[in-house]
């Protein structure tokens, strides 16, 4: 960042931000653009009125202000000190501490392995914006006021400082997982109860400040001073956490060659493809295929297994069994206390590649999830097997990456600071300030996507979407050579956004009102109805993302047919877990209502057994027709299914145990809910586990589920 850019961010940036947010708020309130502009100007003029009056009084208009006596001068000096401390406090809180805590929670999300840059750089920009807003404009505003007005203003800023701390530290903590673009994966709704409690606490805090202001004002200055020091210390700790967290990403970036991923398929051999589509909803399959009949033709040969179980709701819990088989179920991971979760996770990611490699296959692995427990997969875990070809594909297929990164940088810089304002706002106002992740951006969503430009579109989604769109470009078909194995992970079905219907393509501002009104439901071939319009936005955007994934897969499957490698290729499509959409699963809160107040993570999410009902679809060699098989399966069947008839006596190379499907016959299957963050959940087993037990063979039966409370 240049000196000019920094100066602009300090001086002009806050004014632009506040002006844009106020104007956008009026637009959200259905003001016309002209009325919104006029209302915004009026609000800003009213805010400036006290300063204008003070300046006019100093110039003698309306009478000059009286000279202060020594006691009044001392009081005014103390007011300026308290005002300065409060402005510093707000600057550090909103510009440094809150952004640094967001980044420190998952540092690698803010680092691009292909264009590495230290995420700490964001703190410089948010810090300057906060300093401009609170120090330059906020403190400067107070200095221009007359002493009497400054006293009232200082009291107001002191109260706001206390409220900001209370709102951030005590409220609004359970809105769910947030992306690097500062958007929650769920649609936030604080509820009236927390909002009223928050107002009561804020009122009490304001009353206490008024009392201290009258009886012991020095305490306010002391508390403000120590508050500033505490926030700065916590910020330094967060910065150290960020630096430590991205060291692996920096090392991974240094290993990037710039080579785009490719893999071979042999027309005259046997090819096996395992694609893990993160968080794909298995229950959507019949609706997707019925809405787009061409998909049914493109997916000819697949068998869909709707009655499928996964062992956790988060990738760190569910992925090991998917990739490593039944030995990597939660209870198997628990029993091997001599190894860390990272070591066991890495083992699981090698089970299929190493077995196929030993069987003479050419092996390619792309984006192994959480490899070496890094957000950006550290593919060096395969270095002991130099014949295994490895790639990180996510983010490599954007033809305008420079513009993409610039837009992502802009969104993060703005949203990090706006997120701070949102978290510091009273609960009653937080949903308004959050604005569905747009944070009252002036003209938000007006960008559009031309040539997959990312204006107004989630970068996380697009970076994965473009990989799926380029599967054909990654494919090399040959007539000779070894048999091949591909293991690829993609996150477009996890980083979901609303797409433009009916083609389900990215758009800067999707306009689906007319289409949704005409097509409020989706149906299956046998008449089951999904009320997409009434099911809520979380359901809608998951459906959109899953449909887009199937569309891109269908196009690739057509290419495989044209290239003559369809019938001799086994394809497994599988997800690590589902999502809490409340559609096809069992609500464990109905059986255990006390879980709601148990404090066990977020029960409205993990108690929906849709979380543990993943996608599983298999196309075997020479298979014809699309079929549905209700046999009980788990996604731990993936390695066994991949090896079937191809790898003799597949074994875990790290324990020597055979890789079989016998674990599915156990009378009980044990699932776990725990912390999703690999930066925190790093011990030998998952922290504070909640055990969920499944008995029987029907994942849709409430009688088969129980929770160990």
C-alpha positions, 0 to 999 in steps of 0.5 A, spaced: 500 500 500 502 506 497 503 512 502 497 516 497 493 510 498 494 510 506 493 517 506 486 516 502 484 510 507 485 515 513 482 521 511 477 520 505 475 512 506 471 513 513 467 518 510 466 514 503 464 508 508 459 512 512 456 516 507 455 509 502 452 505 508 447 511 510 445 512 503 444 504 502 440 503 508 435 508 506 435 505 499 434 498 503 428 502 506 425 503 499 427 510 498 428 512 491 435 513 489 434 521 489 430 521 496 435 516 499 441 521 497 437 527 500 436 523 506 443 521 507 445 529 506 440 531 511 443 526 516 450 528 515 448 535 515 445 534 522 451 530 525 455 536 523 450 542 526 454 542 533 461 543 530 458 548 525 454 552 531 461 551 535 465 554 529 460 560 529 460 562 536 468 562 536 467 567 530 462 571 534 456 569 531 451 569 536 455 571 542 462 569 543 463 563 548 465 565 556 472 564 558 473 558 562 475 558 570 481 554 572 476 548 574 472 548 568 479 548 564 481 542 568 474 538 567 475 540 559 482 537 559 480 531 563 474 530 557 479 531 552 483 526 555 477 521 556 475 522 549 482 521 546 482 514 550 475 512 548 477 514 540 483 510 541 479 504 544 474 504 538 480 504 533 484 498 536 477 494 537 474 495 530 481 496 526 485 491 529 483 486 535 476 484 531 479 483 524 485 480 527 481 475 531 477 473 525 483 472 521 487 468 527 481 463 527 483 461 520 489 464 517 490 460 511 483 462 509 486 469 508 492 467 504 492 464 497 497 459 496 498 461 488 499 468 490 501 468 497 501 475 501 501 475 509 494 476 511 497 481 517 496 486 511 489 487 512 490 490 519 494 495 516 488 497 512 482 496 517 487 500 522 487 506 518 480 506 516 478 505 524 483 511 525 480 515 520 473 514 523 475 515 530 481 518 531 481 523 525 474 524 524 471 522 531 476 525 536 477 531 531 469 532 531 470 533 539 476 538 539 472 543 534 466 543 539 465 548 545 467 545 552 459 544 554 458 540 547 464 537 548 462 534 555 456 531 552 459 528 546 465 525 550 459 522 555 456 519 548 463 516 546 464 513 552 457 510 552 458 508 545 465 505 547 462 501 553 457 498 548 461 496 543 465 492 548 459 489 551 456 487 544 462 484 541 464 480 547 458 478 550 453 478 544 452 475 537 457 470 538 453 464 535 451 466 528 455 460 525 461 459 521 463 465 517 467 465 510 474 469 509 469 474 505 465 475 512 459 472 510 456 467 515 454 460 511 447 461 515 442 467 515 443 470 521 437 471 526 438 473 533 431 473 536 427 477 540 430 474 547 437 476 546 435 483 543 431 485 549 437 482 554 442 486 550 438 492 551 437 491 558 445 490 559 446 496 555 442 500 559 445 498 565 452 500 562 450 507 560 447 508 567 453 505 571 457 510 566 453 516 568 454 514 575 461 514 575 461 520 570 458 524 576 462 521 582 468 518 580 470 520 573 477 518 574 475 511 574 473 512 567 479 514 564 483 509 568 479 503 565 479 506 558 487 507 558 487 499 561 482 497 556 486 500 550 493 497 553 489 490 553 486 490 546 493 492 544 496 486 547 491 481 545 492 484 538 499 482 538 497 475 540 493 475 534 498 477 530 503 472 532 497 466 531 496 469 524 504 469 522 504 462 525 498 459 522 500 461 515 507 459 515 505 453 512 501 456 507 507 461 505 512 454 504 506 451 500 506 457 496 514 457 495 513 450 492 507 452 487 510 451 480 504 454 476 503 448 472 495 447 471 493 440 473 492 434 468 490 427 469 490 421 464 485 416 462 486 410 458 482 408 453 484 401 453 485 400 461 481 401 467 480 408 470 478 409 477 475 416 479 473 419 486 470 426 486 469 428 493 464 434 493 464 437 499 457 438 503 453 435 497 446 434 499 444 426 497 437 427 497 437 433 492 439 428 487 432 425 484 429 433 484 436 435 480 435 429 475 428 431 474 428 438 473 434 437 468 432 431 464 439 431 460 442 430 467 439 423 467 442 421 460 448 424 462 448 420 469 446 414 465 450 408 469 450 411 476 447 408 482 445 413 487 445 410 494 440 415 498 440 411 505 448 413 506 451 415 513 457 419 514 461 420 521 460 427 522 458 434 520 464 437 519 470 435 514 475 434 519 471 429 522 467 425 516 473 426 511 478 420 514 473 415 514 471 417 507 478 416 504 481 411 509 475 407 510 472 404 517 479 404 520 478 411 520 471 412 523 471 416 530 472 411 535 477 408 530 481 415 531 480 415 538 483 408 539 489 410 536 491 415 542 499 415 540 498 419 534 495 426 533 489 427 529 493 431 523 497 424 523 491 420 522 488 425 517 494 424 513 494 417 513 487 416 511 488 421 505 494 416 502 490 409 503 487 409 496 493 413 492 498 408 495 494 402 494 493 404 487 500 406 486 502 399 489 497 396 484 501 399 478 496 405 477 498 412 475 495 416 481 493 423 481 491 427 487 488 434 487 486 438 493 486 433 498 482 436 504 486 439 510 492 435 508 497 436 513 491 439 517 492 445 513 486 449 510 490 450 503 492 443 502 499 441 504 500 436 498 507 435 501 504 429 505 505 425 498 512 426 498 514 419 500 511 417 494 514 421 488 510 417 483 504 420 485 502 427 482 499 432 486 496 439 485 492 444 488 487 446 483 482 451 487 483 458 484 488 456 478 482 456 473 480 464 473 483 467 467 483 474 470 486 472 476 489 479 477 482 482 477 479 477 481 484 478 487 483 485 487 476 484 488 477 479 493 482 484 496 477 490 496 471 486 499 475 483 505 478 490 506 471 493 507 468 487 510 473 486 515 472 493 518 464 493 517 464 486 520 467 490 526 462 495 526 456 489 525 459 486 532 459 492 536 452 494 534 446 492 539 443 486 537 437 489 535 441 492 529 446 487 527 442 484 522 441 490 519 448 492 519 450 485 516 445 486 511 446 478 508 453 479 508 453 486 504 454 490 510 450 496 507 455 496 501 453 502 496 450 499 490 452 492 492 451 486 487 450 491 481 457 488 479 455 482 474 460 477 472 462 477 465 468 472 463 467 470 470 469 476 473 468 476 480 464 483 482 459 481 486 460 474 486 463 469 492 471 468 490 470 462 494 465 459 490 468 461 483 475 458 485 472 451 485 466 452 480 471 454 475 475 447 476 469 443 475 468 447 469 475 446 466 475 438 468 475 437 460 481 441 459 484 437 465 483 430 462 488 427 457 486 421 454 491 416 451 490 409 448 496 406 452 500 407 458 498 404 465 491 404 468 489 410 472 486 413 479 484 420 480 482 423 487 479 430 487 476 434 492 471 440 490 468 445 494 463 449 490 457 445 493 460 447 500 461 455 498 454 456 496 451 462 493 445 464 489 445 462 482 442 465 476 436 460 474 434 456 470 441 455 467 444 456 474 450 460 472 454 465 477 451 472 476 453 479 480 446 480 482 441 474 480 434 476 479 430 470 480 424 473 482 420 471 476 422 464 475 421 462 482 414 465 482 413 461 476 417 455 479 416 455 486 417 447 487 421 442 484 419 434 484 421 427 483 419 423 477 415 419 482 411 425 485 415 428 491 415 435 492 420 440 494 417 447 496 424 450 494 420 457 495 418 456 502 424 452 504 428 458 506 434 461 502 439 456 505 436 450 502 435 454 495 442 456 495 445 449 496 440 446 491 443 451 486 450 449 488 448 442 487 445 443 481 451 447 478 455 441 480 451 436 476 451 440 470 458 441 470 459 434 471 454 432 466 458 436 461 464 432 463 461 426 462 459 427 455 466 429 453 468 422 457 463 418 452 466 422 446 473 420 448 471 413 449 473 412 456 466 412 459 465 405 459 472 403 462 472 408 467 469 407 474 466 414 478 465 415 485 461 421 487 461 422 494 460 428 499 463 428 506 457 430 510 450 433 508 447 440 511 442 442 516 436 443 511 431 440 515 428 436 509 430 429 509 432 427 516 431 426 523 430 432 528 434 429 534 431 435 538 424 432 537 427 426 541 432 430 546 429 437 547 434 438 552 439 439 547 437 446 545 439 449 552 445 444 553 451 448 550 453 443 546 455 447 540 449 449 536 444 444 536 439 447 531 445 444 526 448 438 528 441 435 531 439 435 524 441 428 521 441 431 514 448 433 516 450 425 516 446 423 510 451 424 504 451 424 497 454 417 494 453 415 487 457 410 483 458 408 476 461 402 475 465 399 468 460 398 463 454 400 467 447 402 464 441 406 466 440 410 472 438 406 478 437 407 486 439 402 491 436 403 498 441 398 501 445 401 507 451 404 505 456 409 509 461 414 505 467 409 509 465 404 503 468 409 498 475 405 498 472 398 498 468 400 492 474 404 489 478 397 490 473 392 488 476 387 483 482 391 481 486 391 487 488 385 491 488 385 498 488 392 499 491 394 506 492 400 510 500 401 509 501 404 516 497 399 520 497 393 516 490 392 517 486 390 511 481 395 508 474 392 508 467 393 508 466 389 515 465 395 519 458 397 516 456 390 519 457 393 526 450 393 530 452 400 532 455 406 528 458 412 532 458 419 530 461 425 533 460 432 533 466 437 535 469 443 533 470 444 526 476 448 526 483 444 524 487 450 527 483 449 534 482 441 534 489 439 534 489 434 539 490 426 539 482 426 538 476 431 537 475 436 543 469 435 547 466 430 543 458 429 543 457 422 541 451 420 536 449 413 535 446 410 529 443 403 530 440 399 524 440 400 517 435 405 515 438 412 516 431 416 515 428 412 521 428 416 528 428 410 532 435 408 529 438 415 532 440 416 539 445 422 543 450 420 548 449 427 552 
